[in-house]
Amino acid sequence: MEKEEINNHPIFSEFTNVEPSEEKKGNVIETIEERFAIERKQWNARISELAKKIKDINSIASLQVDVYSTRQELVEYYHYLISLISRKNIGIRERKRGRYEFYTNGYDYKLSPSQKEMYIKVDLVELFKVRDELENHSKYIEKTMSTVDNIIFGIKHRISLEEYRRRL
């Protein structure tokens, strides 16, 4: 990959504000849900392309290189998403503590612990939503890695099948 391509690749992009972003693509404001939907389509197309290459025995060598590099990209991206989830959880805990103190000391009404918890969940619903989106996407990437592993396993069987056909 060229240096410019690496910088523009979704793996190396930064979700600094993991809430709906102000980044504009054309005239459309991209949300995290839209971003992940686009990435899922891209990964789906890429994995389909790898799977189709198994048909041609002459492309197996390049397929092996592609499949291992793709898997490594997925591993990097997966761990990046996990680190974002971790940071989001830290932010949630900090905000939760602040809201708990507010509802304990600064609120006009005395609330029970369960009421405080409910109010806090409502206050932080956007943070929870973003964290859930990150978790769902990380699970998708993890399953995609599993699919790549299956392709790696399939390459071995494709080579064995070709050897068998040549012996006949």
C-alpha positions as CSV (number, residue, x, y, z in Angstrom):
1,M,0.0,0.0,0.0
2,E,1.1,3.5,-0.7
3,K,1.6,5.8,2.2
4,E,-1.5,7.9,1.3
5,E,-3.6,4.8,1.2
6,I,-2.5,3.7,4.6
7,N,-3.4,7.1,6.1
8,N,-6.9,6.9,4.5
9,H,-7.6,3.3,5.4
10,P,-10.4,2.8,8.0
11,I,-8.0,0.9,10.3
12,F,-5.9,3.9,10.8
13,S,-8.6,6.5,10.9
14,E,-9.4,8.0,14.3
15,F,-12.8,8.0,16.0
16,T,-11.8,10.8,18.3
17,N,-15.3,12.0,18.8
18,V,-17.1,8.7,18.6
19,E,-20.4,10.4,18.7
20,P,-22.0,11.5,15.5
21,S,-19.2,13.2,13.8
22,E,-19.1,16.7,12.3
23,E,-16.9,15.4,9.5
24,K,-18.6,16.0,6.2
25,K,-18.3,13.8,3.1
26,G,-19.9,15.9,0.4
27,N,-23.0,17.4,2.1
28,V,-23.7,14.4,4.2
29,I,-22.8,14.3,7.9
30,E,-21.6,10.8,8.7
31,T,-22.7,9.1,11.9
32,I,-20.9,6.2,13.5
33,E,-23.7,3.9,12.4
34,E,-23.3,5.0,8.8
35,R,-19.5,4.7,9.0
36,F,-19.7,1.2,10.3
37,A,-22.3,0.2,7.7
38,I,-20.0,1.4,5.0
39,E,-17.0,-0.5,6.5
40,R,-19.1,-3.7,6.8
41,K,-19.9,-3.5,3.1
42,Q,-16.2,-2.9,2.3
43,W,-15.1,-5.8,4.4
44,N,-17.8,-8.0,2.9
45,A,-16.7,-7.2,-0.6
46,R,-13.1,-7.8,0.3
47,I,-13.8,-11.2,1.9
48,S,-16.0,-12.2,-1.1
49,E,-13.1,-11.4,-3.4
50,L,-10.7,-13.5,-1.4
51,A,-13.2,-16.4,-1.3
52,K,-13.6,-16.3,-5.1
53,K,-9.8,-16.6,-5.6
54,I,-9.9,-20.1,-4.2
55,K,-11.4,-21.3,-7.4
56,D,-8.3,-20.7,-9.5
57,I,-5.4,-22.9,-8.4
58,N,-3.0,-20.6,-10.2
59,S,-3.9,-17.7,-7.9
60,I,-3.4,-19.6,-4.7
61,A,0.1,-18.2,-4.0
62,S,-1.2,-14.6,-4.2
63,L,-4.3,-15.5,-2.3
64,Q,-2.2,-16.8,0.6
65,V,-0.3,-13.5,0.7
66,D,-3.6,-11.5,0.5
67,V,-5.4,-13.6,3.1
68,Y,-2.6,-13.3,5.7
69,S,-2.2,-9.6,5.2
70,T,-6.0,-9.1,5.4
71,R,-6.1,-11.1,8.6
72,Q,-3.4,-8.9,10.1
73,E,-5.3,-5.8,9.2
74,L,-8.4,-7.2,10.8
75,V,-6.4,-8.1,14.0
76,E,-5.1,-4.5,14.1
77,Y,-8.5,-3.0,13.6
78,Y,-10.1,-5.3,16.1
79,H,-7.7,-4.3,18.8
80,Y,-8.1,-0.6,17.9
81,L,-11.9,-1.0,18.3
82,I,-11.4,-2.7,21.7
83,S,-9.2,0.2,22.8
84,L,-11.9,2.7,21.8
85,I,-14.5,0.7,23.8
86,S,-12.2,0.8,26.8
87,R,-11.8,4.6,26.5
88,K,-15.6,4.9,26.1
89,N,-16.1,2.8,29.2
90,I,-13.8,5.1,31.2
91,G,-15.7,8.1,30.0
92,I,-19.0,6.5,30.9
93,R,-17.8,5.7,34.4
94,E,-16.5,9.3,34.9
95,R,-19.8,10.8,33.7
96,K,-21.8,8.3,35.7
97,R,-19.9,9.4,38.9
98,G,-20.6,13.0,38.2
99,R,-24.3,12.4,37.5
100,Y,-24.6,10.3,40.6
101,E,-23.1,13.1,42.7
102,F,-25.5,15.6,41.0
103,Y,-28.6,13.5,41.8
104,T,-27.4,12.9,45.3
105,N,-26.4,16.4,46.3
106,G,-27.5,18.9,43.7
107,Y,-30.9,17.7,42.7
108,D,-34.1,19.3,44.1
109,Y,-35.8,16.0,44.9
110,K,-34.5,13.1,46.9
111,L,-34.2,10.0,44.7
112,S,-33.9,6.4,45.6
113,P,-30.8,4.6,44.4
114,S,-32.8,2.8,41.6
115,Q,-34.3,6.2,40.5
116,K,-30.8,7.7,40.4
117,E,-29.6,4.8,38.3
118,M,-32.5,5.3,35.9
119,Y,-32.0,9.0,35.6
120,I,-28.2,8.5,35.0
121,K,-28.9,5.9,32.2
122,V,-31.2,8.4,30.5
123,D,-28.6,11.2,30.8
124,L,-25.9,9.0,29.3
125,V,-28.0,7.2,26.7
126,E,-25.9,8.7,23.8
127,L,-22.6,7.4,25.4
128,F,-24.1,3.9,25.8
129,K,-25.4,4.0,22.3
130,V,-21.9,4.7,20.9
131,R,-20.3,2.1,23.1
132,D,-22.9,-0.5,21.9
133,E,-22.2,0.4,18.3
134,L,-18.4,0.0,18.9
135,E,-19.0,-3.4,20.6
136,N,-21.3,-4.6,17.8
137,H,-18.7,-3.6,15.1
138,S,-15.9,-5.2,17.0
139,K,-18.0,-8.5,17.1
140,Y,-18.5,-8.2,13.4
141,I,-14.7,-7.7,12.8
142,E,-14.0,-10.7,15.1
143,K,-16.4,-12.9,13.0
144,T,-14.8,-11.6,9.8
145,M,-11.4,-12.7,11.2
146,S,-13.0,-16.1,11.7
147,T,-14.1,-16.2,8.1
148,V,-10.6,-15.3,6.9
149,D,-9.3,-18.2,9.1
150,N,-11.8,-20.5,7.3
151,I,-10.4,-19.3,3.9
152,I,-6.9,-20.1,5.1
153,F,-8.1,-23.6,6.1
154,G,-9.8,-23.9,2.7
155,I,-6.6,-23.1,0.8
156,K,-5.0,-26.2,2.2
157,H,-8.0,-28.3,1.1
158,R,-8.0,-26.7,-2.3
159,I,-4.4,-27.6,-2.8
160,S,-5.0,-31.2,-1.7
161,L,-8.0,-31.4,-4.1
162,E,-5.9,-30.2,-7.0
163,E,-3.1,-32.7,-6.1
164,Y,-5.8,-35.5,-6.1
165,R,-7.2,-34.4,-9.4
166,R,-3.7,-34.4,-11.0
167,R,-3.1,-38.0,-9.9
168,L,-6.2,-39.3,-11.6
